Amino acid sequence: MNEEARVVAKEDGLLWLVTQRQTSCGTCAAKKGCSQKVLAELGAKDAHYIKVDQHPEMQANVGDIVEIMVPGEAIVKGSLQIYSLPLLTMIVGAAIGDGYAGDGGAIAAAIIGFCAGLWVSKKLINQDANCRRLQPEIVAVRPGLVTTQAVEVR
């Protein structure tokens, strides 16, 4: 998956990039009946900051527009970790709870299983945060407008 970003800062061989949140809500026919729109509105409204390595062959300066490529493996692995793992642990929890304590136990164990799945998912994602093969990389640089405005990186 490729996306454009703007270079907002450079530090110690790293580039700080800012990307704009993109959704397809404006072009979708579902409009009001879609939960994706609700989730997008609940999330961050502003830009998203990414830190990437500055490769010697892809020199970029503050203000340049760069095209970044996120490896497909990162997207698939992240999606499985964030969506499938909590769902799976919720189902297993519900089955175990139902076997021991009936419907009430199934509900309680499903909630516990879901929360445990989210916790494990977060740990796995944090573990993968420094894995080089899962990091976005710059594939193209376009000179942009030189800006003197200071940008605060969060």
C-alpha positions as CSV (number, residue, x, y, z in Angstrom):
1,M,0.0,0.0,0.0
2,N,1.4,3.4,-1.0
3,E,0.6,6.7,0.5
4,E,1.8,10.3,0.2
5,A,3.3,12.2,3.2
6,R,5.0,15.5,3.8
7,V,8.4,15.7,5.6
8,V,8.0,17.9,8.6
9,A,11.3,17.3,10.5
10,K,14.6,15.6,10.2
11,E,16.6,14.2,13.1
12,D,19.6,11.8,13.4
13,G,19.0,10.0,10.1
14,L,15.2,9.8,10.6
15,L,12.4,11.7,8.9
16,W,9.2,12.7,10.6
17,L,6.4,12.5,8.1
18,V,2.8,13.7,8.3
19,T,0.0,12.0,6.5
20,Q,-3.6,13.0,6.2
21,R,-6.3,10.6,7.3
22,Q,-8.1,9.2,4.2
23,T,-11.4,7.5,4.1
24,S,-13.7,6.6,1.3
25,C,-16.8,7.8,3.1
26,G,-17.5,10.5,0.6
27,T,-17.7,8.1,-2.3
28,C,-19.5,5.2,-0.7
29,A,-23.2,4.5,-1.3
30,A,-23.9,3.3,2.2
31,K,-23.3,6.8,3.8
32,K,-25.3,6.8,7.0
33,G,-25.6,3.0,7.6
34,C,-21.8,2.4,7.7
35,S,-19.9,1.9,11.0
36,Q,-16.6,2.8,9.3
37,K,-17.8,6.5,9.1
38,V,-18.6,6.4,12.8
39,L,-15.2,4.9,13.7
40,A,-13.4,7.5,11.5
41,E,-15.2,10.3,13.2
42,L,-14.3,8.9,16.7
43,G,-10.7,8.7,15.7
44,A,-8.0,11.3,15.4
45,K,-9.3,14.3,13.3
46,D,-5.9,15.7,12.5
47,A,-2.8,14.3,10.8
48,H,-0.9,11.2,11.6
49,Y,2.9,11.3,12.3
50,I,5.2,8.6,11.1
51,K,9.0,8.3,11.8
52,V,11.0,6.5,8.9
53,D,14.6,6.0,8.2
54,Q,16.3,8.4,5.8
55,H,17.9,6.2,3.1
56,P,21.0,7.6,1.4
57,E,19.5,7.1,-2.1
58,M,16.2,8.8,-1.2
59,Q,17.3,12.2,0.2
60,A,14.3,14.3,1.3
61,N,14.2,17.7,3.0
62,V,11.6,19.4,5.2
63,G,8.7,20.4,3.0
64,D,9.2,17.6,0.4
65,I,6.4,15.2,-0.5
66,V,7.4,11.6,-0.3
67,E,5.6,8.4,-1.3
68,I,5.8,5.7,1.4
69,M,5.2,2.1,0.9
70,V,3.8,0.0,3.8
71,P,4.6,-3.7,3.3
72,G,1.6,-5.9,2.7
73,E,2.9,-8.2,5.4
74,A,2.6,-5.4,8.0
75,I,-1.0,-4.8,6.9
76,V,-2.1,-8.4,7.0
77,K,-0.2,-9.2,10.3
78,G,-1.6,-6.0,11.9
79,S,-5.1,-6.7,10.8
80,L,-5.0,-10.3,12.1
81,Q,-3.6,-9.2,15.4
82,I,-6.0,-6.3,16.0
83,Y,-9.2,-8.0,14.7
84,S,-8.9,-11.8,14.7
85,L,-7.1,-12.3,18.0
86,P,-9.6,-10.6,20.3
87,L,-12.5,-12.2,18.5
88,L,-10.9,-15.6,18.8
89,T,-10.2,-15.2,22.5
90,M,-13.7,-14.0,23.1
91,I,-15.2,-17.1,21.4
92,V,-12.9,-19.4,23.3
93,G,-13.7,-17.6,26.6
94,A,-17.5,-17.8,25.9
95,A,-17.2,-21.6,25.2
96,I,-15.2,-22.2,28.4
97,G,-17.5,-20.0,30.5
98,D,-20.6,-21.8,29.1
99,G,-19.2,-25.2,29.9
100,Y,-18.6,-24.2,33.6
101,A,-21.3,-21.7,34.5
102,G,-24.0,-21.5,31.8
103,D,-25.1,-18.4,30.0
104,G,-23.9,-15.9,32.7
105,G,-20.5,-17.5,32.8
106,A,-20.3,-17.4,29.0
107,I,-21.0,-13.7,28.9
108,A,-18.5,-12.9,31.7
109,A,-15.8,-15.2,30.1
110,A,-16.4,-13.7,26.7
111,I,-15.8,-10.2,28.0
112,I,-12.7,-11.4,29.8
113,G,-11.5,-13.3,26.7
114,F,-12.1,-10.2,24.5
115,C,-10.1,-7.9,26.9
116,A,-7.3,-10.5,27.2
117,G,-7.2,-10.7,23.4
118,L,-6.9,-6.9,23.1
119,W,-4.1,-6.9,25.7
120,V,-2.2,-9.6,23.9
121,S,-2.8,-7.9,20.6
122,K,-1.4,-4.6,21.9
123,K,1.7,-6.4,23.3
124,L,2.3,-8.1,19.9
125,I,1.9,-4.9,18.0
126,N,4.3,-3.1,20.3
127,Q,6.8,-6.0,19.8
128,D,6.6,-5.6,16.0
129,A,7.0,-1.8,16.2
130,N,10.8,-2.0,15.7
131,C,10.8,-4.9,13.1
132,R,12.6,-3.5,10.0
133,R,10.7,-5.6,7.5
134,L,7.3,-4.3,8.7
135,Q,8.3,-0.6,8.6
136,P,7.2,1.9,6.0
137,E,9.8,3.0,3.6
138,I,10.2,5.9,1.2
139,V,9.9,4.9,-2.5
140,A,9.8,8.4,-4.2
141,V,10.6,12.0,-3.3
142,R,9.0,15.1,-4.8
143,P,10.5,18.5,-3.9
144,G,7.9,20.5,-2.0
145,L,7.5,24.0,-0.8
146,V,10.2,25.1,1.6
147,T,8.6,26.1,4.9
148,T,10.0,28.1,7.7
149,Q,7.1,27.3,10.0
150,A,8.1,25.2,13.0
151,V,6.2,21.9,13.3
152,E,5.7,20.3,16.7
153,V,6.1,16.5,16.4
154,R,4.0,14.7,19.0
